[in-house]
C-alpha cells in the first residue's frame, strides 16, 4: 500500500522516516490539518481527542516548512509539562531522521538551565518549551525569538493558567506576522478567550471526531463504594488486571503517595508520579513504566501529561475529576492507536449524580462495574497475602541457629501441609482482626 502521507503533500524524506516507524495511514486530524498548514498562511485551531496523532499533524508540515539555510529559531512549541516536551522532541527527532540539517531543541523546566542556554547558542530551528522556562530564557536574554515564524500551543487546555500569566511576555518578543497554531482536546471558554486575544480573526478551525468527545474504543465504567472498602475494591480490580499496564489518577500529591505506598506494601508493580518529585526520579519512573518494568503508574493529572504508551489497557479514576475536560485527558491515556481500553471511576454514593452529568456533557455512556462480593474481596486479599510472601526477600540477618530451630519444627511437614497451616493461620488472624475492629466500633457507638 503506498504511503498516504504523500497525498497530503509530505515530502519523501519525511515519508521514509514514517515508514521506518510503520506509519503509512494518516489519522483524521492529520488528514485535515497537514494540507492546511502546508498551503495556507492563516492562524489555525485543531481540536482532536487525546491519542489521535496531533503531534504529527503539526510536526510533519512544520519540519517540511523549516528553511534550513537560515540558522535562527523558526518554530516555538509551548507544552504544559517537561514530560510532554521531551515526548514531542523524541517524536520530532524520529520524523526528521532523514532531515539532518534541521536542528531541534527542548528547553523545559525541572532541570538545570545552563546546558539549555549552551544548546541555544548553537544554530536551532525548532524550540520545544514549557512557558515558565521560556520566559526565564527571555528575561535572561539568552534566546532570540525575533524571527520566529510559527508559535504552536499544544495541549492548550492544560496550559490555561501558565499561558494566562505568561503569554503576554512571550508574544511581546515574537514577530507580529508570525503564524499561531493551537491544538487541544477540548475547547473550554478560557481557550476561546485565548483564541480571541492572541489569534487573527481569520483563524481556521478543524475538528476530528468531536461529535463524541470520548474515544469510542474506551469502555467507561463506574463502581460505587463505601470509603472503608475503596482500597480493597481497587486492589481486587488490579489483581484481575495482573500483567497489564494501567494508570491510576488521584487529585492530590498526598493521595498519590498514600495509594502508591499501599500498592507497594501489597507487592503491586507500581510507581508514583507527581510534581513534587525531582526530575531525575520522575524520569526514572517513566522509563520503568515505558519499558514495562512497572505495570501501574499512580499519578496526578499534570504529571501524567506526555505519557504516550500505546499498551495502557486501563485507567482508574481513584478520585472523580472536578471538570469534564480532565476526564477526557485521563481516559485518553488508554485505547491509543486503535486499541481498546477501560476507564474505571471509583465513586461514593453522593457522587452518583455526577456520573449522569459527565455522560450528558461528554456524550459518553458509563456502565456500572459490578462491585465484588465480600467473599470475592476476601479471596483476592488472600491471594495478595500469598503474593506478598512469594515476593518477600529472605532476611539473611536471622541467625543460623534460629533458622535451624525453625526447620526442626517444620521439617516433617510436606509443602502442601505447610501451605495449609500457613493459610489457616492467616485466615484465623484475619478473623481475629475483624472481631477486634467490630468491638472498637461498638465501643465508639456507646
C-alpha positions as CSV (number, residue, x, y, z in Angstrom):
1,X,0.0,0.0,0.0
2,X,1.5,3.4,-1.0
3,X,2.1,5.8,1.9
4,X,-0.9,8.0,2.0
5,X,1.0,11.0,3.5
6,X,2.4,11.8,0.1
7,X,-1.2,12.7,-1.0
8,X,-1.2,15.3,1.8
9,X,1.9,16.9,0.4
10,X,4.5,15.5,2.7
11,X,8.0,15.1,1.2
12,X,9.6,11.8,0.5
13,X,12.4,12.3,3.1
14,X,9.8,12.5,5.9
15,X,7.8,9.7,4.5
16,X,10.8,7.4,4.6
17,X,11.1,8.2,8.3
18,X,7.4,7.4,8.8
19,X,7.7,4.1,7.0
20,X,10.6,3.2,9.4
21,X,8.1,3.9,12.2
22,X,5.4,1.8,10.5
23,X,3.2,4.8,9.9
24,X,1.6,4.9,6.5
25,X,-2.1,5.9,7.1
26,X,-2.8,9.3,8.5
27,X,-5.4,9.8,11.2
28,X,-8.4,12.1,10.6
29,X,-6.8,15.1,12.4
30,X,-3.7,14.6,10.3
31,X,-5.6,14.4,7.1
32,X,-7.5,17.6,7.8
33,X,-4.5,19.6,9.3
34,X,-1.5,18.8,7.2
35,X,-2.7,20.2,3.8
36,X,-3.9,23.4,5.5
37,X,-0.6,24.0,7.3
38,X,1.4,23.4,4.1
39,X,-0.8,25.6,1.8
40,X,-2.4,28.3,3.9
41,X,-1.0,31.1,6.0
42,X,-3.8,31.7,8.4
43,X,-3.8,31.0,12.2
44,X,-5.1,27.5,13.0
45,X,-7.0,25.7,15.7
46,X,-7.0,21.9,15.7
47,X,-9.4,20.0,18.0
48,X,-9.0,16.3,18.4
49,X,-9.1,13.7,21.2
50,X,-6.0,12.7,23.1
51,X,-4.1,10.0,21.3
52,X,-5.3,10.8,17.8
53,X,-1.9,12.0,16.4
54,X,-1.9,15.7,16.9
55,X,1.8,15.8,17.3
56,X,2.4,14.5,13.7
57,X,-0.5,16.7,12.5
58,X,1.6,19.8,13.2
59,X,5.0,18.3,13.4
60,X,5.3,16.9,9.9
61,X,4.3,20.1,8.0
62,X,6.5,22.3,10.3
63,X,9.5,20.1,9.7
64,X,8.9,20.5,6.0
65,X,8.5,24.3,6.2
66,X,11.8,24.8,8.0
67,X,14.3,26.9,6.0
68,X,17.5,25.0,6.8
69,X,19.6,27.7,5.2
70,X,18.6,30.0,8.0
71,X,20.1,29.2,11.4
72,X,17.7,31.2,13.6
73,X,14.7,29.8,15.6
74,X,11.7,29.5,13.3
75,X,9.2,27.4,15.4
76,X,8.4,27.7,19.1
77,X,6.2,24.9,20.5
78,X,4.7,25.5,24.0
79,X,3.8,22.5,26.1
80,X,2.4,22.1,29.7
81,X,5.0,19.7,31.1
82,X,8.6,18.7,30.6
83,X,7.4,15.1,30.0
84,X,5.3,16.1,27.1
85,X,8.0,18.4,25.8
86,X,10.5,15.6,25.7
87,X,7.9,13.2,24.2
88,X,7.4,15.7,21.4
89,X,11.2,16.2,21.0
90,X,11.5,12.4,20.6
91,X,8.7,12.3,18.0
92,X,10.2,15.2,16.0
93,X,13.6,13.6,16.0
94,X,12.0,10.3,14.7
95,X,10.2,12.2,12.0
96,X,13.3,14.1,11.0
97,X,15.8,11.2,10.7
98,X,16.3,12.0,7.0
99,X,16.4,15.7,7.6
100,X,20.0,16.1,9.1
101,X,20.1,19.9,8.6
102,X,17.0,20.5,10.8
103,X,18.0,21.4,14.4
104,X,15.6,20.8,17.3
105,X,16.0,21.6,21.0
106,X,13.9,21.2,24.2
107,X,14.0,23.9,26.9
108,X,11.8,22.8,29.7
109,X,11.7,23.4,33.5
110,X,12.7,20.9,36.1
111,X,16.3,20.6,35.0
112,X,19.4,23.0,35.1
113,X,19.0,25.9,32.7
114,X,22.7,26.4,31.9
115,X,23.0,23.4,29.5
116,X,19.9,24.6,27.7
117,X,21.4,28.1,27.3
118,X,24.5,26.5,25.9
119,X,22.4,24.5,23.5
120,X,20.6,27.6,22.3
121,X,23.9,29.3,21.5
122,X,24.2,26.9,18.5
123,X,22.0,27.0,15.4
124,X,18.5,25.9,16.3
125,X,15.3,25.8,14.1
126,X,12.7,24.4,16.4
127,X,12.4,25.0,20.2
128,X,10.0,23.0,22.4
129,X,9.5,24.7,25.7
130,X,7.3,25.0,28.8
131,X,6.0,28.6,29.3
132,X,7.9,29.2,32.6
133,X,11.3,28.1,31.3
134,X,10.9,30.1,28.0
135,X,10.0,33.3,30.0
136,X,13.1,32.7,32.1
137,X,15.3,32.4,29.0
138,X,13.6,35.6,27.6
139,X,14.4,37.5,30.8
140,X,18.0,36.4,30.7
141,X,18.2,37.5,27.1
142,X,19.6,34.0,26.2
143,X,17.1,33.2,23.5
144,X,16.3,35.1,20.3
145,X,12.7,34.8,19.1
146,X,12.7,37.9,16.8
147,X,12.5,35.8,13.6
148,X,10.0,33.1,14.7
149,X,7.5,32.2,12.0
150,X,5.3,29.7,13.9
151,X,4.1,29.6,17.5
152,X,2.4,26.3,18.5
153,X,0.3,26.0,21.7
154,X,0.0,22.2,22.2
155,X,-2.5,20.8,24.8
156,X,-3.6,24.4,25.3
157,X,-6.4,23.4,27.7
158,X,-3.8,22.0,30.0
159,X,-1.8,25.3,29.9
160,X,-4.5,27.8,30.7
161,X,-3.0,29.0,34.0
162,X,0.6,29.3,32.8
163,X,-0.5,30.8,29.4
164,X,-2.7,33.4,31.1
165,X,0.1,34.6,33.3
166,X,2.9,34.5,30.8
167,X,1.8,34.5,27.2
168,X,1.9,38.3,27.0
169,X,5.6,38.2,27.8
170,X,6.3,35.6,25.2
171,X,4.2,37.2,22.5
172,X,5.9,40.6,23.1
173,X,9.2,39.3,21.7
174,X,7.6,37.4,18.7
175,X,7.1,39.0,15.3
176,X,3.6,40.3,14.7
177,X,3.4,38.4,11.4
178,X,4.0,35.0,13.0
179,X,1.5,32.2,12.5
180,X,-0.1,30.8,15.6
181,X,-1.3,27.2,15.8
182,X,-3.3,25.9,18.7
183,X,-4.1,22.3,19.4
184,X,-6.4,20.9,22.2
185,X,-8.6,18.0,23.1
186,X,-11.3,20.3,24.4
187,X,-12.4,23.9,23.9
188,X,-13.4,25.5,27.2
189,X,-14.3,29.1,27.5
190,X,-10.8,30.1,28.6
191,X,-9.3,28.7,25.4
192,X,-11.9,30.5,23.3
193,X,-10.9,33.8,25.0
194,X,-7.2,33.0,24.4
195,X,-8.0,32.4,20.7
196,X,-9.8,35.7,20.6
197,X,-7.0,37.6,22.3
198,X,-3.9,36.1,20.5
199,X,-5.0,34.8,17.1
200,X,-6.2,36.5,13.9
201,X,-9.9,37.0,13.0
202,X,-9.4,34.7,10.0
203,X,-8.4,31.7,12.1
204,X,-9.1,28.3,10.5
205,X,-10.7,25.7,12.9
206,X,-10.6,22.0,12.3
207,X,-12.0,19.2,14.5
208,X,-11.8,15.5,14.2
209,X,-14.3,13.0,15.7
210,X,-15.5,15.6,18.2
211,X,-19.2,14.6,17.9
212,X,-18.3,12.2,20.7
213,X,-15.6,13.6,22.9
214,X,-14.6,10.3,24.5
215,X,-12.8,7.7,22.4
216,X,-15.4,5.1,21.3
217,X,-12.9,2.3,21.9
218,X,-13.0,3.1,25.6
219,X,-15.3,1.2,27.9
220,X,-16.3,3.7,30.6
221,X,-17.4,2.2,33.9
222,X,-18.0,3.3,37.4
223,X,-18.3,1.5,40.8
224,X,-19.9,2.8,43.9
225,X,-18.1,2.1,47.1
226,X,-18.1,2.9,50.8
227,X,-14.9,4.8,51.9
228,X,-13.7,1.9,54.0
229,X,-13.8,-0.5,51.1
230,X,-12.4,1.7,48.4
231,X,-8.8,0.4,48.6
232,X,-9.8,-3.2,48.7
233,X,-12.1,-2.9,45.7
234,X,-9.3,-1.2,43.8
235,X,-6.8,-4.0,44.7
236,X,-9.4,-6.6,43.6
237,X,-9.7,-4.8,40.3
238,X,-5.9,-4.6,39.9
239,X,-5.5,-8.3,40.7
240,X,-7.8,-9.1,37.8
241,X,-5.5,-7.0,35.5
242,X,-2.3,-8.6,36.6
243,X,0.4,-8.3,33.9
244,X,-1.4,-5.4,32.1
245,X,-0.3,-1.8,32.3
246,X,-2.6,1.0,33.7
247,X,-2.6,4.4,35.3
248,X,-4.4,5.4,38.5
249,X,-5.3,9.1,38.8
250,X,-5.6,10.9,42.1
251,X,-6.4,14.5,42.8
252,X,-3.5,15.4,45.1
253,X,0.2,14.6,45.6
254,X,-0.6,13.3,49.1
255,X,-3.2,10.9,47.8
256,X,-0.7,9.6,45.1
257,X,1.9,8.9,47.8
258,X,-0.5,7.2,50.1
259,X,-2.0,5.0,47.4
260,X,1.4,4.1,45.9
261,X,2.6,3.1,49.4
262,X,-0.4,0.8,49.9
263,X,0.2,-0.8,46.5
264,X,3.9,-1.3,47.2
265,X,3.0,-2.9,50.6
266,X,0.8,-5.4,48.7
267,X,3.6,-6.1,46.2
268,X,1.9,-4.5,43.2
269,X,4.4,-3.4,40.5
270,X,3.8,0.3,40.7
271,X,5.4,3.8,40.9
272,X,4.2,7.3,41.9
273,X,4.4,10.4,39.7
274,X,3.7,14.0,40.8
275,X,5.1,17.4,40.5
276,X,7.0,17.5,43.8
277,X,9.3,14.6,42.8
278,X,12.7,15.6,41.5
279,X,13.1,15.4,37.7
280,X,15.6,12.5,37.8
281,X,13.1,10.4,39.9
282,X,10.2,11.3,37.5
283,X,12.4,10.4,34.5
284,X,13.4,7.1,36.1
285,X,9.8,6.1,37.0
286,X,8.6,7.0,33.5
287,X,11.4,4.9,31.9
288,X,10.5,2.0,34.1
289,X,6.8,2.3,33.1
290,X,7.6,2.7,29.3
291,X,9.9,-0.3,29.4
292,X,7.4,-2.4,31.3
293,X,9.5,-2.8,34.5
294,X,6.5,-1.5,36.5
295,X,2.9,-2.1,35.4
296,X,1.0,0.6,37.4
297,X,1.5,4.3,37.5
298,X,-0.2,6.3,40.2
299,X,-0.2,10.0,39.1
300,X,-1.7,13.4,39.4
301,X,-3.2,14.9,36.2
302,X,-0.5,17.3,35.3
303,X,2.3,14.8,36.0
304,X,0.8,12.3,33.6
305,X,0.9,14.7,30.6
306,X,3.2,13.4,27.9
307,X,2.7,9.7,28.7
308,X,2.5,8.2,25.2
309,X,2.5,4.5,25.9
310,X,0.3,2.5,23.5
311,X,-0.1,-0.6,25.6
312,X,-2.1,1.1,28.5
313,X,-5.1,-1.2,28.9
314,X,-6.9,0.6,31.7
315,X,-7.2,3.9,33.5
316,X,-8.6,4.2,37.1
317,X,-10.1,7.5,38.3
318,X,-9.5,6.9,42.1
319,X,-11.0,10.4,42.5
320,X,-13.6,11.8,40.1
321,X,-12.1,14.9,38.4
322,X,-13.7,18.3,39.1
323,X,-14.0,19.2,35.4
324,X,-15.1,17.3,32.3
325,X,-12.0,18.1,30.2
326,X,-9.8,16.4,32.8
327,X,-11.8,13.2,32.4
328,X,-11.2,13.3,28.7
329,X,-7.5,13.6,29.2
330,X,-7.4,10.9,31.8
331,X,-9.4,8.3,29.8
332,X,-7.5,9.2,26.7
333,X,-4.3,7.6,28.1
334,X,-5.8,4.2,27.2
335,X,-7.2,2.9,23.9
336,X,-4.5,4.5,21.9
337,X,-3.6,3.7,18.3
338,X,-6.8,1.8,17.7
339,X,-6.6,-0.4,20.7
340,X,-9.5,-0.9,23.2
341,X,-9.3,0.2,26.8
342,X,-11.2,0.6,30.1
343,X,-11.7,3.7,32.2
344,X,-13.0,2.8,35.7
345,X,-14.2,5.6,38.0
346,X,-14.4,4.8,41.7
347,X,-17.1,6.9,43.4
348,X,-19.1,7.2,46.6
349,X,-22.9,7.3,46.8
350,X,-23.1,11.1,46.9
351,X,-21.2,11.3,43.6
352,X,-23.6,9.1,41.6
353,X,-25.4,12.2,40.2
354,X,-22.0,13.5,38.9
355,X,-21.8,10.4,36.5
356,X,-25.0,11.5,34.8
357,X,-23.7,15.0,34.3
358,X,-20.4,13.6,32.8
359,X,-22.4,11.4,30.4
360,X,-24.6,14.3,29.2
361,X,-21.7,16.8,28.8
362,X,-19.2,14.4,27.1
363,X,-21.7,12.3,25.1
364,X,-20.4,9.0,26.6
365,X,-22.2,6.2,28.4
366,X,-21.0,4.8,31.7
367,X,-21.7,1.2,32.6
368,X,-21.8,0.1,36.2
369,X,-18.9,-2.1,37.2
370,X,-20.2,-4.9,39.4
371,X,-18.7,-4.4,42.9
372,X,-17.0,-7.6,44.1
373,X,-18.7,-9.5,46.9
374,X,-17.2,-9.6,50.3
375,X,-16.2,-13.3,49.7
376,X,-14.6,-12.3,46.4
377,X,-12.7,-9.5,48.1
378,X,-11.5,-11.9,50.8
379,X,-10.3,-14.3,48.3
380,X,-8.4,-11.5,46.5
381,X,-6.9,-10.4,49.8
382,X,-5.8,-13.9,50.5
383,X,-4.1,-14.1,47.1
384,X,-2.4,-10.8,47.8
385,X,-1.1,-12.2,51.1
386,X,0.3,-15.2,49.2
387,X,1.9,-12.9,46.7
388,X,3.5,-10.8,49.5
389,X,5.1,-14.0,50.9
390,X,6.3,-15.1,47.5
391,X,7.9,-11.7,46.7
392,X,9.4,-11.1,50.1
393,X,13.2,-11.3,50.1
394,X,14.9,-13.6,52.6
395,X,16.2,-11.9,55.8
396,X,19.9,-13.0,55.8
397,X,20.4,-11.4,59.2
398,X,18.5,-14.1,61.0
399,X,21.0,-16.3,62.8
400,X,21.6,-19.8,61.6
401,X,20.8,-21.2,65.0
402,X,17.3,-19.8,64.9
403,X,16.7,-20.9,61.4
404,X,17.8,-24.5,62.3
405,X,15.4,-24.4,65.3
406,X,12.5,-23.4,63.0
407,X,13.5,-26.1,60.4
408,X,13.3,-28.6,63.2
409,X,9.7,-27.6,63.9
410,X,8.6,-27.7,60.2
411,X,10.9,-30.5,58.8
412,X,8.3,-33.3,58.9
413,X,5.7,-31.3,57.0
414,X,5.2,-31.6,53.3
415,X,5.0,-28.4,51.2
416,X,1.2,-28.9,50.9
417,X,0.8,-29.3,54.7
418,X,2.9,-26.2,55.4
419,X,0.8,-24.2,52.9
420,X,-2.4,-25.4,54.5
421,X,-1.2,-24.4,58.0
422,X,0.0,-21.0,56.9
423,X,-3.3,-20.3,55.1
424,X,-5.3,-21.4,58.2
425,X,-3.1,-19.2,60.4
426,X,-3.6,-16.2,58.1
427,X,-7.4,-16.7,58.0
428,X,-7.6,-17.1,61.7
429,X,-5.6,-13.8,62.2
430,X,-8.0,-12.0,59.8
431,X,-11.0,-13.3,61.7
432,X,-9.4,-12.1,65.0
433,X,-8.6,-8.7,63.5
434,X,-12.2,-8.3,62.3
435,X,-13.6,-9.1,65.8
436,X,-11.3,-6.5,67.3
437,X,-12.4,-3.9,64.8
438,X,-16.1,-4.7,65.5
439,X,-15.5,-4.3,69.2
440,X,-13.9,-0.9,68.7
441,X,-16.9,0.2,66.6
442,X,-19.3,-0.9,69.3
443,X,-17.3,0.9,72.0
444,X,-17.3,4.1,69.9
445,X,-21.1,3.9,69.5
446,X,-21.5,3.7,73.2
